Amino acid sequence: MRLLSLALLAPLAQGFLPAPAAPRPFTQRAPLHMSAPPKTRKAPVFDEVCETTGVTLTRFMIEVAFLNPEMQELPALFSGISTACKAISDMVKRSQLTGLVGYADGGGSINVQGEEQKTLDIMTNDVLKRALRFTGKLGVLASEEEDTPVGVPLNPKDVVFDETSKYTAVFDPLDGSSNVDAGIPTGTIFGIFEHDDECEIAEGGSMTEDELLCLQNTLKPGTDLIASGYCLYSSSCFFVVTLGAGVYGFTLDENIGEFVLTHPNIKVPETSKIYSFNEANMPQWDVPMRETVEKWRLGTGASGNSFTSRYIGSMVGDVHRTLLYGGVFGYPSDKKNVNGKLRLLYEGAPMSFLMEQAGGLSTDGRGRVMEIVPKEVHQRVPIIMGSKKDVQEVIDAYAKSK
Ligand code: FBP
């Protein structure tokens, strides 16, 4: 018999929009009037739940599409994403047994960001790419492991009943892969945009029209996301998603092969006692960032709380803990990496959409990460996200330092 929490019967959630601040010279932000006004999305209410299966992700998506007609084609896309995540969960879990460990081709396989690719980086990228393509709903995809955005031509050979290329998907197939062989949590991060065949094409030198169209369809600010989420491969396999009406967490029930709703309407606590950064970089951080964390250590910050430190080194793991327990996670700017380490398009923006929908904040110190318009697919961005009042303390420190 499955445990059914009353929260499952809870109705809607609302998005969150903090006031924008003066941008850094090199950061272009989408003025609020430019990005599509956030449409109020309806979240399903489950007044009847099967005791054996609980509320599955499949049912959740069908009900979301029923309540939000403009999302009719999302369930098909999500069935591809969740199938890929289940397969990746199994690949990661069995990798020591199947030999899918270490660097691809014994080392030397370098992605466009100069990072040595793990065997699992390449395999998980392939699994996700194909699963998305077979849904027949994708126009373009961009991945950490792909040099440039990839157009997904409608291909009659793949025989999908109604191909529409309605969406653009951006993803990091195996975030934290540097930790995977040590059994440390890793994850898949994804973001979904509407695909726009008509989008205006800028001059592109050597790029073909199609390539430019692909690029234009991916270089969008987080405020244009219609859905984002992650799958965490850890003690359990968690699938956490937002469609613009709150954040919902599912746990993989391997007995029935389904993601089952276990964390409805996640709300990140407003204040906390946890910070989560790679402190080895602290001496290089911007002064406002460094001073704020020093105050948190001493318990002399705005909340008066003495903070402790938690850092897994896999963004998905650190963000998942932050959503559930509260805290501030990030990879701020520092003298070495002025734009931090995390990628805006397929790490920063999708995770910021989740954090804001859970009532938290996500900033680069000077403004909302969600409003930053990417110039490049693999562009990096400083990120500080988490509990609203604590992140606001960082924003205030940066504002004061101006
Ligand atoms: P990828 O593994 O996808 O390249 O992600 C980068 C990442 O591993 C994040 O998951 C994590 O938050 C960060 O880098 C850790 O960086 P560092 O090892 O410098 O602390």
Boltz pocket constraint, residues with backbone or C-beta under 6 A from the ligand:
constraints:
  - pocket:
      binder: B
      contacts: [[A, 144], [A, 172], [A, 174], [A, 175], [A, 176], [A, 177], [A, 178], [A, 278], [A, 313], [A, 314], [A, 315], [A, 316], [A, 331], [A, 341]]
      max_distance: 6.0
